[in-house]
Every structure is written in C-alpha cells, then in structure tokens.
Amino acid sequence: MNNYDYIVAGAGAAGLSLIAHMIHSGQFNDKKILLIDRSPKTQNDRTWCFWEREPGLFESIVHKKWNRMWFHGVEGVSRLHEVSPYLYKMIRGIEFYEYCFNLIGKHENITVEYGTITKIQSSDSGTFVLFGGRQINATYIFSSISNVNEYARDGHYFLWQHFKGWFIQAEKNLFNPDEATLMDFRIGQENDTRFAYVMPFNKNKALVEYTIFSENRLCDEEYNEGLRNYCSRWLLLKNNEYSVTNEEFGMIPMTNYEFPSSHHNIIYIGSAGGKTKASSGYTFRFIQKHSEQIVRSLVNNGSPHLRQQDKKFDFYDSILLKILAEKKLSGAYIFTKLFEKNKMIEVFKFLDNETSVGEDLKLISSLPKTKFIGAAFSHLFK
C-alpha cells in the first residue's frame, strides 16, 4: 500500500498549475506527491487566453500577448480598447505541458503515473484513490475530476460554451499583430449567443475562433461553416486565400451549480472546484489564484481548506445565466451594452471578481435595468 502526502488527480491546467506553484514556493521538497492522469500530455490540444496585470508564473511560455483589443457588437458598436495595465495573453497547451513536466522531472519527490482512477474517497477512516488495482493513501487529494451530469440539476442554470478554432495562414498580410478581437457579434446569432474572436500572431497568421453559448453543441460542419463565413465576410478572405494549419475544439460548462470546495480531505480544483467563471467561461486565471491560495494556506496553516469566498459575484453570474438560458435578452445585446458604456479594463476587473460594490453598480447600471432587476428578484425568491 502506497502512502503520499498529496495526490493530484488530473494533469490538466488545474493539476499542473497547483504542482508548479508548489514547486515555485520551494516549501514542498520534503513532501511525497503523486500526479495521476489518464495518458501523457503530448498533443497541442488547446490554448488558454487570459488577461493579467503582472507577469504570472507562466510568463516565460506566453506565446503571444496583446495590449489593444477590438470589440464588435450589434447596432453598429465597434471599438478598439487600450487594455493597459492589463495584457491579454495566450498560452499553447503543448508548451504548458512541456514546461510543467520538465519542472516536475527535476524533483524526485514527485511521481507521475498514467491510468484510470476508479475511486476517490475521503472519510474519518482515511483518504485514498483506487488506481491500477491498488489503494493509494494520501493526506490530501486534489481532484479536478468532475461529473458534468451534476451541473444541470433542477434549480441551476446550465449552458455550454462550445467553440471551434482554426489556425489560419493567409496569402496576404491583413492582421495587425498588436490588435486582437475579443468578441465579434456581427455574425448570425441563431437565437443563441454567438461570437468570433481573432488572435493574430503576425501579419498573416491568426487563431480564428467561432464560439457559442447554448444548451447543445453543433455538428462539426456547422462550426466549419461559421468559420468560413466569418473569414469570408469579416476578414475578406476567399476560401483559396488561406489555409488551415491546425484546429481546436472545446466545451466549457457555464453554470451556477454550487460546486463543493472540498469533501473531508479531498480538495476540488479547476472546473470541479467551481473555478470556471460562470458568466464568461474564463478559467485559467482563476486556477492560478486558487493554486496560490492553496499553497499559501498549506505553508501558513498546514491545511489547504480555504475560507468561504464572497458570494456576490456568484449572484451576478446567476442573473446573467438566467437571462441567457431563458432568452430574456440576447447575449449579443447584453455584451454590447457592457462594452459600449465601459472601458474594457473595467470589464476585465469585474470578470476577475475584483471590483468594489461601487464599481459593480457602475457596470451593472449600463445594462438593461428592468430585465436584470426582474431576473435578480426572480432568482432570489425562486
């Protein structure tokens, strides 16, 4: 029977970030740590985009960063925003995995194993995983494994943010590599919330993403058609004027489901711990904040259990999700009003859950008051 101080279940962004923060702190070299994932991370299977004011732990592997961002909404709203003191950043999955596993490989106290975890349990009698026919005990287990079917329980709002992206190379120079497009709602909405975003790497290479908030995903050809139409109409690229060098697909749950932070000595991380922003789908920065908090608590208190966080942002997210899920207003209209009347840096701060009540009220007042107040009361007294 094996015994570890910490088991990290899942080598995605949450699990690898937590271990990287532990290593960076220099306080865990005497701890036995086991990282378990289903298979090695050898593919560039995703990109993470996020904004930061200060260089983060993964600054050395940031693939590209932008300081000016376009927003294109409905009703002719189109604006280029300076986002200083923030920078909008992109990290490629393969470079993140390589960085983290190279870091892990330098520390003999960390073991990596691959396979399927069949059970995770914690009670007064012990904390363990069943893996490869073995019971492996630990003081704490950090798990990013979750059951999506739990999210859609009665009384909770649930949408998928699903997207397909093309890495394109155009025959002509048409991009400004210093300006990215955060949201472009000038595409057909089809009674959903749909937008494109464009992340240019140089004058003729970019990631173009077609993103939807809805209950169900599309068939693959529908994403392709959306991307082709966007490239044709808004990038002015005919089909024979660019090539698709790579593509990606993802689905992110957007829900006000009340994720447990822990169960006995199982600590939930990543989306399983509610670190996906319910109203936007952004996750990477919340994972970094959570990892920092866990490491600080372990060092200072000897425990990863954290205090309950301020619930006001969960309430805001629930209201927006209710309006989108019940189609009270279109997402395109809501986001247009938000970015038309506020600076993008103010929206970034709000979406980072870092605004004061006064700042909250300023942003919320730019939205359709009747619908949001009605949704707020309906949600409170549901």
Secondary structure, DSSP 8 states (H G I E B T S, - for coil): -EEEEEEEE--SHHHHHHHHHHHHHT--TTS-EEEEESS---S---EEEEEESS--TTGGG--EEESEEEEE-STT-EEEEE-TT-EEEEEEHHHHHHHHHHHHHT-TTEEEEES-EEEEEEETTEEEEEETTEEEEEEEEEE----GGGTT-TT--EEEEEEEEEEEEESS----TTEEEEEE--S--TTSEEEEEEEESSSSEEEEEEEEEESS---HHHHHHHHHHHHHHTS---GGGEEEEEEEEEEEEEE-----SEETTEEE-GGGGT-S-TTT---HHHHHHHHHHHHHHHHHHS---------HHHHHHHHHHHHHHTTSS-HHHHHHHHHHSS-HHHHHHHHTT---HHHHHHHHTTS-HHHHHHHHHHHHT-
